Amino acid sequence: MIENLKRLVGEPNVLTEKEDVLPYAFDGTAAVKQMPRVVVFPGSSAEVAAVVAFARERRIPVVTRGNGTGLSGGSVPLPEAIVLCVNRLNRILELDTRNLTLLAEAGVVTQTIFDRADAAGLFYPPDPGSMKISTIGGNVAENSGGLRGLKYGVTRDYVMGLQVVLADGSICWLGSKCVKDVAGYNLRDLFIGSEGTLGVITQVLLKLLPKPAARQTLLATFARMDAAAETVSAIIEARIIPCTLEFLDRKTLLCVEQFARVGLPTDAEAVLLIETDGHPAAVADEAQRIEQLAREHGATTVKRAANSEEAVRLATARRSAFSALARLKPTTILEDATVPRSELAKMIRFIADVAARHRLEIATFGHFGDGNLHPTILTDERDADEMHRVETALKEIFDFALSLGGTITGEHGVGLAKRSFLRQQLGDDSYALLKTIKRSLDPDGLLNPGKVIEPESTP
């Protein structure tokens, strides 16, 4: 098998030694690791197709990955699997300023796409927290979100076309540069968020936007959590849709300020980081109205960033929340649940109650504007008793989110970590439909088996 793979992608692009494959045994998910059999680095879509076809002939599982920043175990391999790493597929193939599109290979880092568009006076909005490391193929496979999701949506909203290698090694192009295109089934969207279980994404055609002419960042502090939640509801009810509307609780605030030293208030119960963008006059008006609404609903202070440098520092501090919290304990479990905005305060209080009842340290931050919370459990995976309490706490959190009309994941995906909750959210008939689609496109169950849905049989 190894010699065949070397012939397909070149000997330097096949790793088999334990110390070489170890970094590919895990992703960003805590406490999940499994050594693969071999790691291969194809350099083209044709080589990807050749590896997938070879694997199917030998009935070998294939797990696709980029830089391994996923947080639901989506790229954790099986012991007998081929890990297909797309990092060599790292070219931007076209920037089309007439049609406002960018064509990139799956291994291009998200920040690189943002920077290339920015240099041309254009804007690629999706901004997952890992955008300096994560690849665009992984973003599409997980349908990643980010801080700007409230106003601009998630990765799905910017994918116009995909090149996908199917389980039999065939290569399909789905979509086009046309703004309107309803020819046939919308197969493109089927692969977005499929986590590598239906095919291997090798190229992505992305929609770009004109760069916003102005931005204004505000920082509002609150002595009560409910006041912060009420402010969010008031902003949305006033028909104002900020670019970002982020939330940090007191524990997260303390950690971030100790880590980033940007002058965040550490005595507040909650902080909202708000950014509005667009035409300069509209930005000025929205910023004034947001400040007024925040004060009317109990903000103790509202501060505007004095310049772009301060705005960047504040946004960077929010993006560093996970890194700041990860310094406190050996294991950091960054979770992801979304509820309707009207239920945010109730959900946050419940998370605090869960932490107290199960004697756990949980910090909460997230995207308040779209109801997406990140309860972050600080623990030690070597402590079996505490990890049992963590599992119990997470089940209660997801059960409660579902009871509020929420979802088990807003942007991290299902992967291995949340597989057991998916049927509960979807119901039996919808869950059965997922399995039917999986069987149709991957009849041998070789593409990222065991992720998203329970495997019907071991390959």
BELGI-V618709 format. One record per helix or strand of 3 or more residues. SS is the DSSP state (helix for helix, strand for strand). FROM is the first residue (numbers start at 1). TO is the last residue. If there is no record, write none. Layout:
BEGIN
ss: {SS,SS}
from: {FROM,FROM}
to: {TO,TO}
END
This chain:
BEGIN
ss: {helix,helix,helix,strand,helix,strand,strand,strand,strand,helix,helix,helix,helix,strand,strand,helix,strand,strand,helix,strand,helix,strand,helix,strand,helix,helix,strand,helix,strand,helix,strand,helix,helix,helix}
from: {2,11,18,38,45,62,82,92,101,110,136,149,155,159,171,187,200,214,225,244,250,270,280,299,308,321,331,341,361,368,372,384,419,428}
to: {9,13,24,40,58,65,85,96,105,119,142,152,158,165,175,191,207,222,237,249,260,278,296,304,319,326,334,357,367,370,379,403,426,441}
END
